């Protein structure tokens, strides 16, 4: 089995979901498609269970924050088909006031920790997750540190300059 | 003359067949020359400490041959490396499990001040959770610097009054950290 061409992927997804799954770009040959949170479970299940595609390996779930966009928080799924060595990236964009998305743990057990990490750093709430706790940061933290809502460090401070540390 | 260097006897009264000194000094001498360190090594400074323990620098010369991995028998807690906020309670528990008298040495920029990790997840110096006796600067400090810090600890141990740990001032210090 060779690598599946991106055009074939786009065609198959369009045939199954119509204009509900839109191709975004193909940077570095990796196809990225956008969908909605209502459809994400169906899209992932289709990609995983389709006889030809077989995207059985969930590489990663993460998120991204674009403060300037109306739908500022994107949840990103990377899938890998081990049989055809094809990769695909699925994105869902959410508004900051309602960051809820259905969990992927019923498709992949491995999604458990990935979703906990995404919740920990971006505050994305995965509905239906069996145990949505912080995974890396301290439990009593109230902020989501990877969101771009914190002021940058004062560039003029000198108390951590190299020469204080013998470097 | 041999090359063997002996530790000087403390100040005292000497005569034929006897030597009298204060109990403080005798105990200080014994403690300072058999410190049992507990290495709490989390990152690069820990590697530097391994070099300090190895044959070339040989921390065993100072009576620190027995590295105590049980806090109960340790005198000196050597914190080497970045302590994240999540590690803070663990470090504190190790400190609480050590028996008095106990000393703490913060080795390297991270343990002393958070170092380059000026971040939401890193403790900006271990003195936020436990009292510290000696800070060793450097990133990472060379073994010589660690030995220098160790000798500074020895000086503290040698001159410490045996009543110091019962004084109200010391109790106040511990109370500041919420201990007892």
Interface residues (C-beta under 8 A of the other chain):
Chain A: X136 X137 X138 X141 X143 X145 X153 X160 X165 X166 X167
Chain B: X85 X86 X109 X115 X116 X118 X120 X121 X137 X138 X139
